[in-house]
Structures are given as structure tokens and as C-alpha cells.
Amino acid sequence: MKYMLTVYFMHLLLLGFDFVELLGLIAAILTTAAFLPQVYKTWKTKSTDSLSLSMLLIFVSGVLSWLVYGFLIDSFPIILANFVTAISGILLLYFKIRYKN
């Protein structure tokens, strides 16, 4: 992942500033970061009562679809955001099953 970020930023520097790609990267970071507190809270409290299993399944399916799409169109911001968010969603699914009352 660190290598991918380095290559991406070198690409921006060598080939010129691409505002659209930078905007996509900022959006990816913000939307992914917004999801992480829920994962942390669920891990700490071990409570998944407020999480819907069907919502999580649909969400993870959508994120994985976005991830594949990102690879197909070779969009680093889409790949990065959805890779991290997929891991977070899969963790929440795991917690939902593990901490089931």
C-alpha cells in the first residue's frame, strides 16, 4: 500500500498536477475515514446491536463492486478508498457474527 501511494504521488509530480485525481483522493480519504470510528467503537464495546446484518452484507457487496470497478478503470482513489472500506466492512461483519448475543 505504501508503495502504491508513493507511485501515485510521483505520478502526480512528474506528469503534472491533476486536480480531478487529487479531488478524488481527498474524497476517498474523507469517506473512508468517516467509516473507521464505527469499526473502532464496535471493536472496543463489542456491541453490534445497532448494526444491521443485511445492511452490512449489502454495503460490503457494494464496496467490493466499487473496488473491482476501480481496478477496471485504473483509478487509484477509488481503489484506495474501497480497499480500506472493504476491510472495515468485513471487520464489522466479523464483529457482528462474533459478538452476536
Buried (B, 14 or more C-beta within 10 A) or exposed (E): EEEEEEEBEEEBEEEEEEEEBEEBBEEBBEEBEEBEEBBEEBEEEEEBEEBEEEEBEEBBEBBBEBBEEBEEEEBBBBBBBBBBBBBBBBBBBBBBEEBEE
